[in-house]
Amino acid sequence: MARVLPSHGRSQRFKSSIAHFLFMYKQLFDPKRIELNVDNIVLIPDFRDKKYYKNLKNKVLNRISLIGNDVLIFKNFALITGFLGYPNLLLTLEFIKNIKQKDIFFLGTGGILKKGFKVPCSLNVVKIYSSSIFKLFSKKRCLNLNDFESGNLKKVKGVSIDLIQRETKKWLREQLIEGIEVVDMELFPLRVYLKKPFYAIIILTDIIKPEGIKSFFNNDLIKNEFVKSYELITRYIDEKKSNIN
């Protein structure tokens, strides 16, 4: 999920869940699913530039509400935004027909664990590790994600955690030993749910240090980075569609 400290709304998303049972056993939940006649899905927990997003809503072919989240349907993709945390995200996806057959693009925010990174900036997470409760989701600690070839984004390793309170000095040391650079709250459970790699771009908004977490508060720069990465994704989708045709 988008990593945002209380000033950014992150504190709303600390929801406990037993969602790991969804991956372990045949589920009883079998809702009526909707058909989105697109091959690509863009997932954004919180579209940070509200003015830009308002303009997007005026350009859609169709717009629906799915358990409180916006689904904007364009020619080549659908944008799903508004979900709070991975339980809400995975529940939303369960209502979409053939979701696991579509190409998924995730754009969210995260924290950086190492020095030498500009904040904010966009990074391509190509490997995602489990932490805390997410270790129950898969026997594998590390799962591959897709290499986003456009935009010259730096490739990094990420780790998903369910609660920011679990980010301790000991936890930070353990991640750094494994060469992990970024922390988020949704990529690992989403990867397990989809059972395949997807594209993940994380925008840095926090710096995690042994002495604490420092948030970046220049919202205008964060908005600009969001729009830049969103447009990078949509251009990639459009170009991919053109190449197929």
ChimeraX attribute file (.defattr): number of C-alpha atoms within 10 A of each C-alpha:
attribute: neighborCount
match mode: 1-to-1
recipient: residues
	/A:1	30
	/A:2	29
	/A:3	27
	/A:4	23
	/A:5	18
	/A:6	11
	/A:7	9
	/A:8	16
	/A:9	13
	/A:10	17
	/A:11	14
	/A:12	12
	/A:13	23
	/A:14	16
	/A:15	13
	/A:16	12
	/A:17	12
	/A:18	8
	/A:19	16
	/A:20	18
	/A:21	12
	/A:22	14
	/A:23	16
	/A:24	11
	/A:25	8
	/A:26	8
	/A:27	9
	/A:28	7
	/A:29	9
	/A:30	8
	/A:31	10
	/A:32	9
	/A:33	13
	/A:34	13
	/A:35	10
	/A:36	17
	/A:37	13
	/A:38	14
	/A:39	17
	/A:40	20
	/A:41	22
	/A:42	22
	/A:43	22
	/A:44	22
	/A:45	23
	/A:46	19
	/A:47	21
	/A:48	19
	/A:49	16
	/A:50	11
	/A:51	10
	/A:52	12
	/A:53	12
	/A:54	11
	/A:55	10
	/A:56	12
	/A:57	16
	/A:58	11
	/A:59	12
	/A:60	15
	/A:61	11
	/A:62	13
	/A:63	16
	/A:64	12
	/A:65	10
	/A:66	18
	/A:67	12
	/A:68	12
	/A:69	17
	/A:70	17
	/A:71	22
	/A:72	22
	/A:73	21
	/A:74	17
	/A:75	12
	/A:76	15
	/A:77	21
	/A:78	24
	/A:79	18
	/A:80	25
	/A:81	20
	/A:82	18
	/A:83	24
	/A:84	20
	/A:85	21
	/A:86	25
	/A:87	20
	/A:88	18
	/A:89	22
	/A:90	18
	/A:91	15
	/A:92	16
	/A:93	19
	/A:94	18
	/A:95	17
	/A:96	16
	/A:97	16
	/A:98	14
	/A:99	19
	/A:100	14
	/A:101	11
	/A:102	16
	/A:103	17
	/A:104	21
	/A:105	21
	/A:106	23
	/A:107	25
	/A:108	27
	/A:109	29
	/A:110	28
	/A:111	28
	/A:112	26
	/A:113	23
	/A:114	16
	/A:115	10
	/A:116	7
	/A:117	13
	/A:118	11
	/A:119	19
	/A:120	27
	/A:121	20
	/A:122	25
	/A:123	25
	/A:124	24
	/A:125	27
	/A:126	21
	/A:127	21
	/A:128	26
	/A:129	22
	/A:130	24
	/A:131	23
	/A:132	13
	/A:133	16
	/A:134	21
	/A:135	18
	/A:136	15
	/A:137	21
	/A:138	17
	/A:139	8
	/A:140	11
	/A:141	15
	/A:142	17
	/A:143	18
	/A:144	16
	/A:145	20
	/A:146	16
	/A:147	17
	/A:148	21
	/A:149	11
	/A:150	10
	/A:151	13
	/A:152	9
	/A:153	16
	/A:154	13
	/A:155	17
	/A:156	17
	/A:157	21
	/A:158	29
	/A:159	25
	/A:160	23
	/A:161	23
	/A:162	24
	/A:163	17
	/A:164	18
	/A:165	8
	/A:166	13
	/A:167	19
	/A:168	15
	/A:169	13
	/A:170	10
	/A:171	13
	/A:172	18
	/A:173	14
	/A:174	12
	/A:175	20
	/A:176	13
	/A:177	8
	/A:178	10
	/A:179	14
	/A:180	20
	/A:181	19
	/A:182	27
	/A:183	32
	/A:184	25
	/A:185	28
	/A:186	27
	/A:187	30
	/A:188	28
	/A:189	27
	/A:190	20
	/A:191	18
	/A:192	17
	/A:193	18
	/A:194	17
	/A:195	12
	/A:196	16
	/A:197	18
	/A:198	21
	/A:199	20
	/A:200	24
	/A:201	27
	/A:202	29
	/A:203	24
	/A:204	28
	/A:205	27
	/A:206	23
	/A:207	22
	/A:208	21
	/A:209	17
	/A:210	13
	/A:211	8
	/A:212	11
	/A:213	16
	/A:214	14
	/A:215	20
	/A:216	18
	/A:217	13
	/A:218	11
	/A:219	14
	/A:220	11
	/A:221	14
	/A:222	22
	/A:223	18
	/A:224	15
	/A:225	20
	/A:226	26
	/A:227	17
	/A:228	13
	/A:229	22
	/A:230	19
	/A:231	12
	/A:232	13
	/A:233	22
	/A:234	16
	/A:235	13
	/A:236	16
	/A:237	20
	/A:238	14
	/A:239	12
	/A:240	12
	/A:241	13
	/A:242	9
	/A:243	8
	/A:244	7
	/A:245	6
